[in-house]
Amino acid sequence: MLMIRHAIGSRLFLQTEDYTITPEGEKWLITAGAKQEELDNLLAFKEELNLFVVGENEKTWYYSSDAEVEKTDTGNIQIIADHKTIYPV
């Protein structure tokens, strides 16, 4: 499950199972399906997003320090993260 939260206050912008994460060198391309309201919020707060992938035994935190967040031609959200930390749960 992918959760995208506001870095300040932890407001939940998106929670979905409809996502992909593709490693690209030292970065990760994260693409997820989102409704228009979710897209609007993610783009409005693109400099303040934390992304979490929750697995059975670990939680992975991703962050885009350059706010590389955009809407794709197919209406998905696409984020290029340059930070990744894995935590056991």
Residue pairs with C-beta under 8 A, 6 or more apart in sequence:
1 15
1 16
1 17
1 53
1 54
2 14
2 15
2 16
2 17
2 19
2 30
2 32
2 51
2 52
2 53
3 12
3 14
3 15
3 51
3 52
3 53
3 54
4 12
4 13
4 14
4 15
4 32
4 42
4 49
4 50
4 51
4 52
4 77
4 79
5 11
5 12
5 13
5 49
5 50
5 51
5 52
6 13
6 45
6 48
6 49
6 50
7 48
7 49
7 50
8 48
10 50
13 38
13 41
13 42
13 45
13 49
14 32
14 34
14 38
14 42
14 77
16 32
16 33
16 34
18 32
18 33
19 30
19 31
19 32
19 33
20 29
20 30
20 31
20 32
21 28
21 29
21 30
21 53
21 62
22 28
22 29
22 30
22 31
23 29
24 80
26 82
27 80
27 81
27 82
28 62
28 80
28 81
28 82
28 84
29 78
29 79
29 80
30 51
30 62
30 78
30 79
30 80
30 81
31 72
31 76
31 77
31 78
31 79
32 76
32 77
33 75
33 76
34 42
34 75
34 76
34 77
38 77
39 71
39 75
39 77
42 49
42 69
42 77
43 69
43 70
43 71
43 77
46 64
46 67
46 69
47 67
49 63
49 64
49 67
49 69
49 79
50 61
50 62
50 63
51 61
51 62
51 63
51 79
51 81
52 59
52 60
52 61
52 62
53 59
53 60
53 62
54 89
55 89
57 88
57 89
58 86
58 87
58 88
58 89
59 86
59 87
59 89
60 84
60 85
60 86
60 87
61 83
61 84
61 85
61 86
61 87
62 79
62 81
62 83
62 84
63 81
63 82
63 83
64 79
64 80
64 81
64 82
64 83
65 82
65 83
66 80
66 82
68 79
68 80
69 77
69 78
69 79
70 77
70 78
71 77
71 78
72 78
